[in-house]
Amino acid sequence: MSEVVIKYENAAGKQNNTTCQDSITCNLEKNIFGKIRIAAHSKSNLAIKILIISLIAISTIAFLTFDYKEINFAEAIMATLHNVKTVFLEPALRRDTVMGVAYQLFVTFCLGMLATIFGALFALICSLFCAKNISHPAAATVIKSFVAVVRAVPTVLWVLIFAVSAGLGSVAAVIGLTFHSFAYLTKVYAESIEEIGAGTIEALRANGANFWQIVCQAVIPATLSYIVAWTFMRFEINFANAVAVGAAAGAGGIGYNLYMAGSMYFDLHEMGFLTYVVVIAVIILEVISTKIKTIVR
């Protein structure tokens, strides 16, 4: 235990000190309004301050030593603002049609939906053997370690890895999205199952219920709302990832149109229109997700 140093000013304005035992050092002093000012000093706060100062110093040195190639910052800022204005305030279709954009959005929707369905099915089965309260602890540890490794690799990288064997296209995109969705949903499903009260499972076991009877009579009814909520949340993530992998893996969809408009044609007007379409689609999915969660609960 370290000492807590308490500093305060008396009515005469003189500073008095007192100490007590605690895990941190704390200074208490009155401000100009007569209120006590508390400032906690600990190793974690000191480490955070050192980290912030170091990052500021490194960033400052980097900006000062970077070779800007005689860039005119005023012109660069004005050009950036002009591009932002074009993208968000002047959206328009130049090379595609509304029906074409709707079809590409549907393709992206299907990529996210397929990956979510396949990932949820595999995850539900694995989570039953991953939850420590209904499965063997050794099996749960092995499965959790495996899905942790899978989750550590970004979704886009999984898509590119599978593109080596399956080739660029929608197949590699669906497999990569499914693989990461499986690992993500296995973790959250297992955590939901582990939150079930031990008394319910023990009561079923005492009455002679086997593993699958416990799953059907206790696990699924108790975790159904969580499963639906997590699954739809993962679908929202997969939809956003499908937009990205549409260009990265050549899977098509509205992500590929965004890539072509921004990188190949440099058509900021069409890029802005497609961006608004994606944003509206995400908002609609969020509204639907909220309503589904409310109904299930």
LUMKOL-914270 format. One record per residue (C-alpha): residue number from 1; x, y, z. Coordinates in steps of 0.05 Angstrom, whole numbers, plus 5000, padded with zeros to 4 digits. Example, Ala and Ser with C-alpha at 12.3 -4.5 7.8 and 13.67 -1.06 7.14 Angstrom:
+-------+------+-------+------+
! vomar ! east ! north !   up !
+-------+------+-------+------+
!     1 ! 5246 !  4910 ! 5156 !
!     2 ! 5273 !  4979 ! 5143 !
+-------+------+-------+------+
END
This chain:
+-------+------+-------+------+
! vomar ! east ! north !   up !
+-------+------+-------+------+
!     1 ! 5000 !  5000 ! 5000 !
!     2 ! 5026 !  5069 ! 4982 !
!     3 ! 5012 !  5134 ! 5017 !
!     4 ! 4956 !  5182 ! 4997 !
!     5 ! 4980 !  5253 ! 5005 !
!     6 ! 4922 !  5301 ! 5016 !
!     7 ! 4938 !  5375 ! 5007 !
!     8 ! 4887 !  5428 ! 5025 !
!     9 ! 4886 !  5501 ! 5043 !
!    10 ! 4858 !  5526 ! 5108 !
!    11 ! 4818 !  5589 ! 5119 !
!    12 ! 4882 !  5630 ! 5125 !
!    13 ! 4906 !  5607 ! 5058 !
!    14 ! 4962 !  5564 ! 5086 !
!    15 ! 4971 !  5495 ! 5056 !
!    16 ! 4966 !  5435 ! 5103 !
!    17 ! 4987 !  5363 ! 5087 !
!    18 ! 4963 !  5297 ! 5114 !
!    19 ! 4977 !  5226 ! 5093 !
!    20 ! 4940 !  5160 ! 5094 !
!    21 ! 4951 !  5091 ! 5066 !
!    22 ! 4920 !  5073 ! 4999 !
!    23 ! 4939 !  5043 ! 4931 !
!    24 ! 4948 !  5111 ! 4897 !
!    25 ! 4974 !  5180 ! 4912 !
!    26 ! 4919 !  5232 ! 4911 !
!    27 ! 4924 !  5308 ! 4917 !
!    28 ! 4863 !  5345 ! 4943 !
!    29 ! 4864 !  5421 ! 4939 !
!    30 ! 4812 !  5475 ! 4934 !
!    31 ! 4801 !  5515 ! 4870 !
!    32 ! 4782 !  5588 ! 4866 !
!    33 ! 4709 !  5570 ! 4878 !
!    34 ! 4725 !  5535 ! 4943 !
!    35 ! 4712 !  5465 ! 4916 !
!    36 ! 4761 !  5409 ! 4927 !
!    37 ! 4802 !  5390 ! 4866 !
!    38 ! 4821 !  5317 ! 4862 !
!    39 ! 4880 !  5295 ! 4820 !
!    40 ! 4897 !  5221 ! 4821 !
!    41 ! 4969 !  5199 ! 4807 !
!    42 ! 4982 !  5127 ! 4788 !
!    43 ! 5029 !  5088 ! 4744 !
!    44 ! 4975 !  5077 ! 4691 !
!    45 ! 4960 !  5152 ! 4686 !
!    46 ! 5034 !  5166 ! 4681 !
!    47 ! 5042 !  5114 ! 4626 !
!    48 ! 4984 !  5144 ! 4587 !
!    49 ! 5014 !  5214 ! 4592 !
!    50 ! 5082 !  5189 ! 4568 !
!    51 ! 5048 !  5152 ! 4510 !
!    52 ! 5009 !  5214 ! 4489 !
!    53 ! 5071 !  5258 ! 4493 !
!    54 ! 5112 !  5207 ! 4453 !
!    55 ! 5059 !  5202 ! 4399 !
!    56 ! 5054 !  5278 ! 4393 !
!    57 ! 5130 !  5283 ! 4389 !
!    58 ! 5136 !  5228 ! 4336 !
!    59 ! 5079 !  5258 ! 4295 !
!    60 ! 5111 !  5327 ! 4298 !
!    61 ! 5178 !  5300 ! 4276 !
!    62 ! 5146 !  5261 ! 4220 !
!    63 ! 5109 !  5322 ! 4193 !
!    64 ! 5172 !  5365 ! 4197 !
!    65 ! 5217 !  5314 ! 4163 !
!    66 ! 5169 !  5289 ! 4110 !
!    67 ! 5187 !  5304 ! 4037 !
!    68 ! 5126 !  5342 ! 4012 !
!    69 ! 5154 !  5351 ! 3941 !
!    70 ! 5138 !  5426 ! 3941 !
!    71 ! 5064 !  5414 ! 3953 !
!    72 ! 5023 !  5477 ! 3959 !
!    73 ! 4981 !  5463 ! 4021 !
!    74 ! 4931 !  5518 ! 4006 !
!    75 ! 4917 !  5490 ! 3937 !
!    76 ! 4914 !  5419 ! 3965 !
!    77 ! 4864 !  5438 ! 4018 !
!    78 ! 4820 !  5475 ! 3968 !
!    79 ! 4823 !  5416 ! 3919 !
!    80 ! 4803 !  5369 ! 3975 !
!    81 ! 4744 !  5412 ! 3996 !
!    82 ! 4723 !  5417 ! 3923 !
!    83 ! 4725 !  5341 ! 3916 !
!    84 ! 4685 !  5332 ! 3980 !
!    85 ! 4633 !  5381 ! 3956 !
!    86 ! 4628 !  5344 ! 3889 !
!    87 ! 4620 !  5276 ! 3922 !
!    88 ! 4568 !  5295 ! 3975 !
!    89 ! 4532 !  5355 ! 3945 !
!    90 ! 4531 !  5338 ! 3871 !
!    91 ! 4517 !  5262 ! 3866 !
!    92 ! 4496 !  5238 ! 3797 !
!    93 ! 4498 !  5175 ! 3754 !
!    94 ! 4541 !  5181 ! 3691 !
!    95 ! 4558 !  5111 ! 3668 !
!    96 ! 4504 !  5068 ! 3702 !
!    97 ! 4429 !  5067 ! 3712 !
!    98 ! 4386 !  5065 ! 3774 !
!    99 ! 4365 !  4994 ! 3758 !
!   100 ! 4437 !  4974 ! 3748 !
!   101 ! 4457 !  5003 ! 3815 !
!   102 ! 4398 !  4968 ! 3848 !
!   103 ! 4420 !  4902 ! 3819 !
!   104 ! 4491 !  4911 ! 3843 !
!   105 ! 4465 !  4929 ! 3912 !
!   106 ! 4424 !  4864 ! 3911 !
!   107 ! 4487 !  4825 ! 3893 !
!   108 ! 4523 !  4855 ! 3953 !
!   109 ! 4463 !  4839 ! 3996 !
!   110 ! 4465 !  4766 ! 3973 !
!   111 ! 4540 !  4760 ! 3987 !
!   112 ! 4529 !  4784 ! 4058 !
!   113 ! 4468 !  4741 ! 4068 !
!   114 ! 4500 !  4676 ! 4043 !
!   115 ! 4562 !  4687 ! 4086 !
!   116 ! 4519 !  4701 ! 4147 !
!   117 ! 4474 !  4640 ! 4138 !
!   118 ! 4531 !  4591 ! 4127 !
!   119 ! 4573 !  4622 ! 4182 !
!   120 ! 4514 !  4620 ! 4231 !
!   121 ! 4499 !  4547 ! 4217 !
!   122 ! 4570 !  4524 ! 4229 !
!   123 ! 4578 !  4571 ! 4288 !
!   124 ! 4515 !  4545 ! 4323 !
!   125 ! 4540 !  4474 ! 4320 !
!   126 ! 4611 !  4491 ! 4343 !
!   127 ! 4586 !  4537 ! 4399 !
!   128 ! 4551 !  4478 ! 4431 !
!   129 ! 4619 !  4444 ! 4440 !
!   130 ! 4653 !  4510 ! 4456 !
!   131 ! 4611 !  4530 ! 4516 !
!   132 ! 4644 !  4505 ! 4580 !
!   133 ! 4579 !  4496 ! 4618 !
!   134 ! 4552 !  4442 ! 4572 !
!   135 ! 4614 !  4413 ! 4538 !
!   136 ! 4681 !  4385 ! 4559 !
!   137 ! 4730 !  4440 ! 4582 !
!   138 ! 4787 !  4413 ! 4539 !
!   139 ! 4744 !  4413 ! 4476 !
!   140 ! 4719 !  4483 ! 4491 !
!   141 ! 4790 !  4509 ! 4500 !
!   142 ! 4813 !  4479 ! 4435 !
!   143 ! 4755 !  4507 ! 4395 !
!   144 ! 4760 !  4576 ! 4427 !
!   145 ! 4834 !  4578 ! 4411 !
!   146 ! 4821 !  4560 ! 4339 !
!   147 ! 4766 !  4612 ! 4328 !
!   148 ! 4810 !  4665 ! 4363 !
!   149 ! 4864 !  4653 ! 4311 !
!   150 ! 4813 !  4658 ! 4255 !
!   151 ! 4784 !  4723 ! 4283 !
!   152 ! 4853 !  4753 ! 4287 !
!   153 ! 4860 !  4752 ! 4211 !
!   154 ! 4820 !  4808 ! 4176 !
!   155 ! 4762 !  4788 ! 4132 !
!   156 ! 4791 !  4817 ! 4069 !
!   157 ! 4855 !  4777 ! 4079 !
!   158 ! 4815 !  4713 ! 4086 !
!   159 ! 4780 !  4730 ! 4021 !
!   160 ! 4847 !  4740 ! 3986 !
!   161 ! 4874 !  4675 ! 4016 !
!   162 ! 4815 !  4635 ! 3988 !
!   163 ! 4820 !  4672 ! 3922 !
!   164 ! 4886 !  4636 ! 3911 !
!   165 ! 4851 !  4569 ! 3909 !
!   166 ! 4781 !  4588 ! 3886 !
!   167 ! 4801 !  4645 ! 3841 !
!   168 ! 4778 !  4717 ! 3843 !
!   169 ! 4702 !  4723 ! 3844 !
!   170 ! 4641 !  4714 ! 3887 !
!   171 ! 4661 !  4643 ! 3910 !
!   172 ! 4724 !  4667 ! 3944 !
!   173 ! 4685 !  4726 ! 3974 !
!   174 ! 4631 !  4682 ! 4004 !
!   175 ! 4681 !  4631 ! 4032 !
!   176 ! 4724 !  4685 ! 4063 !
!   177 ! 4665 !  4722 ! 4093 !
!   178 ! 4636 !  4656 ! 4118 !
!   179 ! 4702 !  4635 ! 4150 !
!   180 ! 4708 !  4699 ! 4191 !
!   181 ! 4633 !  4700 ! 4207 !
!   182 ! 4638 !  4629 ! 4233 !
!   183 ! 4694 !  4648 ! 4282 !
!   184 ! 4659 !  4712 ! 4304 !
!   185 ! 4591 !  4680 ! 4316 !
!   186 ! 4621 !  4618 ! 4350 !
!   187 ! 4650 !  4663 ! 4403 !
!   188 ! 4588 !  4704 ! 4416 !
!   189 ! 4541 !  4643 ! 4414 !
!   190 ! 4585 !  4606 ! 4463 !
!   191 ! 4586 !  4666 ! 4510 !
!   192 ! 4510 !  4670 ! 4507 !
!   193 ! 4504 !  4596 ! 4524 !
!   194 ! 4553 !  4604 ! 4582 !
!   195 ! 4508 !  4657 ! 4612 !
!   196 ! 4452 !  4605 ! 4624 !
!   197 ! 4442 !  4590 ! 4697 !
!   198 ! 4478 !  4528 ! 4721 !
!   199 ! 4416 !  4507 ! 4760 !
!   200 ! 4375 !  4497 ! 4697 !
!   201 ! 4427 !  4452 ! 4665 !
!   202 ! 4440 !  4413 ! 4729 !
!   203 ! 4366 !  4402 ! 4739 !
!   204 ! 4358 !  4372 ! 4669 !
!   205 ! 4420 !  4328 ! 4680 !
!   206 ! 4392 !  4304 ! 4747 !
!   207 ! 4328 !  4283 ! 4711 !
!   208 ! 4368 !  4241 ! 4661 !
!   209 ! 4369 !  4290 ! 4602 !
!   210 ! 4424 !  4277 ! 4551 !
!   211 ! 4465 !  4329 ! 4514 !
!   212 ! 4417 !  4342 ! 4457 !
!   213 ! 4356 !  4345 ! 4504 !
!   214 ! 4392 !  4398 ! 4544 !
!   215 ! 4407 !  4436 ! 4480 !
!   216 ! 4335 !  4433 ! 4455 !
!   217 ! 4300 !  4445 ! 4521 !
!   218 ! 4346 !  4495 ! 4555 !
!   219 ! 4400 !  4524 ! 4511 !
!   220 ! 4361 !  4543 ! 4448 !
!   221 ! 4300 !  4573 ! 4484 !
!   222 ! 4344 !  4613 ! 4532 !
!   223 ! 4392 !  4641 ! 4479 !
!   224 ! 4346 !  4649 ! 4419 !
!   225 ! 4340 !  4724 ! 4426 !
!   226 ! 4415 !  4732 ! 4433 !
!   227 ! 4428 !  4687 ! 4373 !
!   228 ! 4381 !  4727 ! 4329 !
!   229 ! 4410 !  4794 ! 4352 !
!   230 ! 4482 !  4773 ! 4342 !
!   231 ! 4467 !  4740 ! 4275 !
!   232 ! 4434 !  4802 ! 4247 !
!   233 ! 4491 !  4845 ! 4273 !
!   234 ! 4540 !  4801 ! 4237 !
!   235 ! 4498 !  4807 ! 4174 !
!   236 ! 4506 !  4883 ! 4178 !
!   237 ! 4582 !  4873 ! 4185 !
!   238 ! 4582 !  4824 ! 4126 !
!   239 ! 4544 !  4873 ! 4083 !
!   240 ! 4596 !  4926 ! 4096 !
!   241 ! 4652 !  4876 ! 4083 !
!   242 ! 4618 !  4853 ! 4019 !
!   243 ! 4622 !  4924 ! 3994 !
!   244 ! 4698 !  4923 ! 4007 !
!   245 ! 4712 !  4854 ! 3979 !
!   246 ! 4671 !  4869 ! 3917 !
!   247 ! 4731 !  4908 ! 3892 !
!   248 ! 4787 !  4871 ! 3928 !
!   249 ! 4766 !  4802 ! 3904 !
!   250 ! 4729 !  4820 ! 3841 !
!   251 ! 4664 !  4794 ! 3871 !
!   252 ! 4622 !  4847 ! 3839 !
!   253 ! 4567 !  4884 ! 3873 !
!   254 ! 4563 !  4958 ! 3888 !
!   255 ! 4633 !  4956 ! 3918 !
!   256 ! 4663 !  4941 ! 3850 !
!   257 ! 4623 !  4999 ! 3820 !
!   258 ! 4651 !  5045 ! 3874 !
!   259 ! 4721 !  5022 ! 3859 !
!   260 ! 4713 !  5034 ! 3784 !
!   261 ! 4681 !  5102 ! 3794 !
!   262 ! 4735 !  5125 ! 3843 !
!   263 ! 4798 !  5093 ! 3816 !
!   264 ! 4788 !  5081 ! 3742 !
!   265 ! 4740 !  5135 ! 3718 !
!   266 ! 4752 !  5185 ! 3774 !
!   267 ! 4679 !  5203 ! 3769 !
!   268 ! 4665 !  5237 ! 3835 !
!   269 ! 4592 !  5250 ! 3818 !
!   270 ! 4577 !  5176 ! 3809 !
!   271 ! 4620 !  5158 ! 3869 !
!   272 ! 4578 !  5205 ! 3912 !
!   273 ! 4513 !  5174 ! 3886 !
!   274 ! 4537 !  5103 ! 3902 !
!   275 ! 4561 !  5125 ! 3970 !
!   276 ! 4492 !  5152 ! 3987 !
!   277 ! 4461 !  5087 ! 3963 !
!   278 ! 4506 !  5047 ! 4010 !
!   279 ! 4491 !  5093 ! 4069 !
!   280 ! 4416 !  5089 ! 4058 !
!   281 ! 4420 !  5013 ! 4053 !
!   282 ! 4459 !  5009 ! 4119 !
!   283 ! 4408 !  5054 ! 4154 !
!   284 ! 4351 !  5010 ! 4129 !
!   285 ! 4387 !  4947 ! 4154 !
!   286 ! 4396 !  4981 ! 4222 !
!   287 ! 4322 !  4998 ! 4227 !
!   288 ! 4302 !  4926 ! 4208 !
!   289 ! 4353 !  4899 ! 4258 !
!   290 ! 4323 !  4941 ! 4314 !
!   291 ! 4252 !  4918 ! 4298 !
!   292 ! 4273 !  4845 ! 4295 !
!   293 ! 4308 !  4850 ! 4363 !
!   294 ! 4246 !  4882 ! 4393 !
!   295 ! 4200 !  4827 ! 4366 !
!   296 ! 4245 !  4770 ! 4389 !
!   297 ! 4252 !  4799 ! 4459 !
+-------+------+-------+------+
END
